[in-house]
Amino acid sequence: MRIHLKLKSKNNQIPYNYQHLLTGCLHKWIGEKNIIHGQVSQYSFSWLQNVKTNKNGLILDENTS
């Protein structure tokens, strides 16, 4: 199964270590009482595409996915 997330942000910067934030969001959506909580993760995240960068992180573009 694949989930494609489109992100929108106006002038917000995402730190380079953003993947743990995505993991936290995924677990929030699933909820605390589920069969996968505390198990080995069976998912992975791809890189964000169409972003601008600077020394502090990523800046989302209107075409970021």
C-alpha positions as CSV (number, residue, x, y, z in Angstrom):
1,M,0.0,0.0,0.0
2,R,1.2,3.5,-0.7
3,I,0.1,6.8,0.7
4,H,1.0,10.0,-1.2
5,L,1.1,13.1,1.0
6,K,0.9,16.6,-0.5
7,L,2.3,19.2,1.9
8,K,1.5,22.9,1.9
9,S,3.2,25.4,4.0
10,K,3.5,29.1,3.6
11,N,7.0,30.4,4.5
12,N,7.6,27.6,7.0
13,Q,10.8,25.7,7.2
14,I,11.1,22.0,7.9
15,P,14.3,20.8,9.7
16,Y,16.5,18.3,7.9
17,N,15.6,15.6,10.5
18,Y,11.9,15.8,9.7
19,Q,11.3,12.0,9.3
20,H,10.7,11.4,13.0
21,L,8.0,14.1,12.9
22,L,6.3,12.1,10.1
23,T,6.5,9.0,12.1
24,G,4.9,10.7,15.1
25,C,2.1,12.0,12.9
26,L,1.5,8.6,11.5
27,H,1.2,7.1,15.0
28,K,-1.1,9.9,16.0
29,W,-3.4,9.1,13.1
30,I,-3.4,5.4,13.9
31,G,-4.1,6.0,17.6
32,E,-2.6,4.7,20.8
33,K,-4.5,1.5,21.1
34,N,-3.6,-0.4,17.9
35,I,-1.9,-3.7,17.1
36,I,1.2,-2.2,15.6
37,H,2.0,0.1,18.6
38,G,5.4,-0.9,20.0
39,Q,6.2,-3.2,17.1
40,V,9.0,-3.0,14.5
41,S,8.1,-0.4,11.9
42,Q,7.0,-1.9,8.6
43,Y,6.9,1.4,6.7
44,S,9.4,3.8,5.2
45,F,9.3,7.3,3.9
46,S,10.6,8.7,0.6
47,W,12.4,11.9,0.1
48,L,10.5,15.2,-0.3
49,Q,10.5,16.4,-3.8
50,N,10.5,20.0,-5.2
51,V,11.9,21.8,-2.2
52,K,14.3,24.6,-1.7
53,T,17.1,24.3,0.8
54,N,19.2,26.5,3.1
55,K,21.6,25.8,5.9
56,N,18.7,25.3,8.5
57,G,16.3,23.0,6.6
58,L,13.8,22.6,3.8
59,I,11.5,25.3,2.4
60,L,8.3,23.9,0.8
61,D,7.4,24.9,-2.8
62,E,3.9,24.9,-4.2
63,N,4.7,21.6,-6.0
64,T,6.2,19.8,-3.0
65,S,5.2,16.2,-2.6
